[in-house]
Amino acid sequence: MTQTGRGAQDRGTGEPAGSQTPQARTTPSSAPAASPVVLRPWRAEDLPVYREWLRPHHEWHLWDGPYYARPTDDEADEIVARRAREIVTDGAAASTPGLPPRSLVVASAADGSFWGTVSWYWESQETEWARIGVVLHDPAVRGRGAGTAAIEQWTTMLFSTTGWRRLDLATWSGNHAMSRVAERLGFTLEARFRRARVVRGEVYDSLVYGVLREEWAQRCHDGGAGR
């Protein structure tokens, strides 16, 4: 299934400073009735599951930013410890007053179990330009529309709780599933950095897809055309 670059998972997850959007809130919106996933805040019971998925042998690492180093045990422990501190604070990952949570859990709509994460980070905080990402850790849950549903809900939530003008996501040309998700949801391929990524000895392009607030609003008005 779909994953974006590892930067959207861990990079830039510290609390942002400066510009804030007063109308933003941190409560995830409800999933559409037919969606296989819901987005929800982190819970303490997610942490052992998440820690296991961070181990370097798991298959999702092959697709999510495979040009970055996989976390060491110490780094993975710190990532989980940071999540634990955020849960104690407010249940929302790296939330700052006036801004959406930096990360939410992608959970099964059937039983609420942990499937993965969505996240955002600043590409340019000065201009309120945010980049989003999704990771589905378990290959068994991919291919069911879960990644598409997660990005769709996340994009809707971020636009509805901020005044941001655009959102984008980055991937690489070998991750065809992520490109299909972006295109299915009406994101435009805005940048192709040729021969910029090396994955397992092969050279790929780096891709950036973007969507404007008004484009997303029109898509929602049209009932999600292109799904």
ABEGO torsion letter per residue (X at the ends): XBBBBAAAAABGABBBBEBBBAABBABBBBBBAABABBBBBBBAAAAAAAAAAABAABAAAAABGAABBBBBAAAAAAAAAAAAAAAAAAGBBGBBBGBBBABBBBBBAAAGBBAEBBBBBBABAAAGBBBBBBBBABAAABGAGAAAAAAAAAAAAAAAABABABBBBBBBAABAAAAAAAAAAGBBBABBBBGABBBGGBBBBBBBBBBBAAAAAAAAAAGGBGX
